[in-house]
Amino acid sequence: MKQVNDDIKFTTKERYSFTIPIFEAQLENVDNRALAEFSRTLRDTTEGVTISNRGGWHSKDLPENLPTVLIEFLNTLERYAQEFIGQYTGVNDLVLGNLWININGPNDYNAEHDHQNSVLSGVYYIEVPQGDSGDLHLHRGDTAEYFLGRYRNAGPFFRTTETVKPETGKLVIFPAWTKHSVGRNNTNSERISIAFNLVDGEKANAQVKPVQKVEQPQPVKRAATSWGQW
């Protein structure tokens, strides 16, 4: 019989290093209908590109002349990243760089990829149909899969993929170096999202240009934004 010495004391300090933080927020008071209309109009009037998308429509980086509803949304998103997420990362001066629209129809998906030349990346779901329209999959970047054996997926410590289900109004932000992919849209409807990169403001250039700001000639007094409720 194995003997256990209960007098042996363990003074333990748990800490995490090289973790993959995932920030999820459910947004309210966003005019998603107007954003969806803008997205479809952009698709009908401009040429898309093929990068990670397999099928579907991936816009080029959004142009400078954006509708006010979108600019206000992006400005608020940037402030959220600086004021709220900055509390966790210790970096509060990131700015929005390039951004683009994704419209995935039936059977469309996105292959595994990352977003180089960026610090944080994210997606906001403008319009999500009922059913399985394709989950966001974040992939572990080490070689754990060769070690886990039967413990794979036994808990968060042993997972190799983290899955985020899309919902209209959901915002997801994660490190730009995290490999990620999007599952196949198994519905008969389109899913619309806007993807973006947050970059070092000192290095922003023509390739990752910060978005324009909305000019407010007469500032309107508003209650302080409550990031914490998200």
C-alpha positions as CSV (number, residue, x, y, z in Angstrom):
1,M,0.0,0.0,0.0
2,K,1.2,3.5,-0.9
3,Q,1.9,5.7,2.1
4,V,1.0,9.4,2.0
5,N,2.6,11.9,4.4
6,D,-0.1,14.4,5.3
7,D,2.5,16.5,7.1
8,I,4.2,17.6,3.9
9,K,3.0,21.1,3.0
10,F,2.7,22.5,-0.5
11,T,2.7,26.3,-0.7
12,T,1.6,26.9,-4.3
13,K,1.3,30.0,-6.4
14,E,-0.6,29.4,-9.7
15,R,0.2,31.7,-12.6
16,Y,-0.4,31.6,-16.4
17,S,2.0,32.5,-19.1
18,F,1.5,32.6,-22.9
19,T,-2.2,32.3,-22.6
20,I,-4.7,33.2,-25.3
21,P,-7.2,35.7,-24.0
22,I,-10.5,35.9,-25.8
23,F,-12.8,38.9,-25.2
24,E,-16.4,38.5,-26.0
25,A,-19.0,41.3,-25.7
26,Q,-22.6,41.5,-26.6
27,L,-23.3,45.0,-28.0
28,E,-26.6,46.9,-27.7
29,N,-27.9,50.0,-29.5
30,V,-25.9,49.2,-32.7
31,D,-27.9,49.8,-36.0
32,N,-27.2,46.4,-37.4
33,R,-29.8,46.8,-40.1
34,A,-28.0,49.9,-41.5
35,L,-24.6,48.0,-41.3
36,A,-26.1,45.1,-43.1
37,E,-27.5,47.3,-45.9
38,F,-24.1,49.0,-46.3
39,S,-22.4,45.6,-46.5
40,R,-24.7,44.3,-49.2
41,T,-24.5,47.5,-51.2
42,L,-20.7,47.4,-51.0
43,R,-20.7,43.8,-52.3
44,D,-23.0,44.8,-55.2
45,T,-20.9,47.8,-56.2
46,T,-17.2,46.8,-55.5
47,E,-15.0,43.9,-56.3
48,G,-14.1,41.4,-53.5
49,V,-10.9,39.4,-52.9
50,T,-10.1,35.9,-52.0
51,I,-7.8,35.5,-48.9
52,S,-8.9,33.0,-46.3
53,N,-12.4,32.8,-47.6
54,R,-13.5,29.7,-49.5
55,G,-16.6,31.0,-51.3
56,G,-18.5,33.9,-49.9
57,W,-17.5,37.6,-50.3
58,H,-14.6,39.2,-48.7
59,S,-14.3,43.0,-49.3
60,K,-11.2,44.8,-49.9
61,D,-10.1,47.0,-47.0
62,L,-12.9,49.4,-46.4
63,P,-12.7,52.8,-48.2
64,E,-12.3,56.2,-46.4
65,N,-15.8,57.5,-47.2
66,L,-17.8,55.4,-44.8
67,P,-21.3,56.1,-43.6
68,T,-21.5,57.9,-40.3
69,V,-23.3,55.0,-38.5
70,L,-20.2,52.8,-39.3
71,I,-17.6,55.4,-38.4
72,E,-19.3,56.0,-35.0
73,F,-19.4,52.3,-34.4
74,L,-15.7,51.9,-35.2
75,N,-14.7,54.9,-33.1
76,T,-16.5,53.4,-30.1
77,L,-15.0,50.0,-30.8
78,E,-11.5,51.5,-30.8
79,R,-12.2,53.3,-27.5
80,Y,-13.5,50.0,-26.0
81,A,-10.2,48.3,-26.9
82,Q,-8.2,51.1,-25.4
83,E,-10.1,51.6,-22.2
84,F,-11.4,48.1,-21.3
85,I,-9.2,45.6,-23.0
86,G,-6.2,47.8,-22.2
87,Q,-6.8,47.0,-18.5
88,Y,-5.9,43.4,-19.2
89,T,-3.2,43.8,-21.8
90,G,-1.5,46.8,-20.3
91,V,-1.5,48.4,-23.7
92,N,-4.1,51.3,-24.2
93,D,-2.9,53.0,-27.4
94,L,-3.8,50.5,-30.1
95,V,-5.8,51.9,-33.0
96,L,-8.0,50.4,-35.6
97,G,-6.1,49.5,-38.7
98,N,-7.5,47.8,-41.7
99,L,-11.0,46.3,-41.7
100,W,-13.2,44.5,-44.1
101,I,-16.7,42.9,-44.6
102,N,-17.3,39.2,-44.8
103,I,-20.5,37.8,-46.3
104,N,-20.7,34.0,-46.1
105,G,-23.6,32.2,-47.8
106,P,-24.5,28.6,-47.8
107,N,-21.5,26.2,-47.7
108,D,-18.9,29.1,-47.5
109,Y,-16.2,28.9,-44.9
110,N,-12.7,30.4,-44.0
111,A,-9.5,28.4,-43.9
112,E,-7.1,28.6,-41.0
113,H,-5.0,31.8,-40.9
114,D,-3.7,34.6,-38.7
115,H,-3.4,38.4,-39.1
116,Q,0.2,39.5,-39.4
117,N,1.4,43.1,-38.8
118,S,-1.3,43.5,-36.1
119,V,-1.6,43.1,-32.3
120,L,-5.2,42.2,-31.8
121,S,-7.8,41.0,-34.3
122,G,-11.6,40.8,-34.0
123,V,-14.9,40.3,-35.6
124,Y,-18.3,41.8,-35.1
125,Y,-21.4,39.9,-36.2
126,I,-23.8,42.2,-38.0
127,E,-26.3,39.6,-39.1
128,V,-26.4,35.9,-38.1
129,P,-29.1,33.5,-39.3
130,Q,-30.7,30.8,-37.2
131,G,-28.9,27.5,-37.2
132,D,-25.3,26.5,-37.8
133,S,-23.9,29.4,-39.9
134,G,-20.2,28.5,-39.1
135,D,-18.5,28.8,-35.7
136,L,-15.3,30.7,-35.1
137,H,-12.5,28.3,-34.2
138,L,-9.4,29.5,-32.4
139,H,-6.5,27.1,-32.7
140,R,-3.8,26.4,-30.1
141,G,-0.4,27.4,-31.4
142,D,1.9,24.8,-29.7
143,T,2.4,21.0,-30.1
144,A,0.1,20.0,-27.2
145,E,-1.9,17.7,-29.6
146,Y,1.0,15.3,-29.6
147,F,1.1,15.0,-25.8
148,L,-2.5,15.0,-24.6
149,G,-3.5,11.5,-25.6
150,R,-6.8,10.5,-23.9
151,Y,-6.9,13.8,-22.0
152,R,-7.6,15.8,-25.1
153,N,-10.6,18.1,-24.5
154,A,-10.8,16.9,-20.8
155,G,-11.0,20.6,-19.9
156,P,-9.8,24.1,-20.9
157,F,-6.2,23.1,-20.0
158,F,-6.3,20.3,-22.5
159,R,-8.2,21.8,-25.4
160,T,-6.5,22.4,-28.8
161,T,-9.4,24.4,-30.3
162,E,-11.7,27.0,-28.7
163,T,-15.0,27.5,-30.4
164,V,-17.1,30.7,-30.4
165,K,-20.6,30.6,-31.7
166,P,-21.6,33.7,-33.8
167,E,-24.6,35.8,-32.7
168,T,-26.0,39.0,-34.1
169,G,-24.4,41.8,-32.0
170,K,-21.5,39.7,-30.7
171,L,-18.0,41.1,-30.7
172,V,-14.9,38.9,-30.4
173,I,-11.3,40.1,-30.0
174,F,-8.2,37.9,-29.6
175,P,-4.4,38.1,-30.3
176,A,-3.7,38.6,-34.0
177,W,-1.1,35.8,-34.0
178,T,-3.8,33.2,-33.0
179,K,-4.5,30.9,-35.8
180,H,-8.3,30.8,-36.5
181,S,-10.8,29.5,-39.0
182,V,-14.5,29.7,-39.7
183,G,-16.7,26.7,-40.1
184,R,-19.0,26.0,-43.1
185,N,-22.3,27.9,-43.2
186,N,-24.8,25.1,-43.1
187,T,-27.8,27.4,-43.4
188,N,-29.6,28.7,-46.4
189,S,-29.0,32.3,-45.5
190,E,-26.1,34.7,-45.4
191,R,-24.0,35.6,-42.4
192,I,-22.5,39.1,-42.4
193,S,-19.6,40.3,-40.2
194,I,-17.0,43.0,-40.1
195,A,-13.4,41.9,-39.3
196,F,-10.7,44.2,-38.2
197,N,-7.2,44.6,-36.8
198,L,-6.0,46.7,-33.9
199,V,-2.4,47.9,-34.6
200,D,0.4,49.9,-33.1
201,G,-0.6,53.6,-33.7
202,E,3.1,54.5,-34.2
203,K,3.4,52.0,-37.0
204,A,0.1,52.6,-38.8
205,N,0.7,53.3,-42.4
206,A,-1.0,53.2,-45.8
207,Q,-1.4,49.4,-45.5
208,V,-3.0,49.6,-42.0
209,K,-4.5,53.0,-41.9
210,P,-6.6,54.1,-38.9
211,V,-10.2,54.8,-39.6
212,Q,-11.5,58.4,-39.9
213,K,-13.1,60.1,-36.9
214,V,-16.5,61.6,-36.8
215,E,-16.4,65.4,-36.3
216,Q,-18.7,66.6,-33.5
217,P,-19.2,70.4,-33.9
218,Q,-21.5,70.4,-30.8
219,P,-20.7,67.6,-28.5
220,V,-23.7,65.9,-27.0
221,K,-23.6,65.0,-23.3
222,R,-24.0,61.3,-22.8
223,A,-23.8,59.0,-19.9
224,A,-20.4,57.3,-19.4
225,T,-20.1,54.1,-21.4
226,S,-20.2,51.0,-19.1
227,W,-17.7,48.6,-20.5
228,G,-18.0,46.4,-17.5
229,Q,-21.6,45.3,-18.3
230,W,-20.3,43.5,-21.3
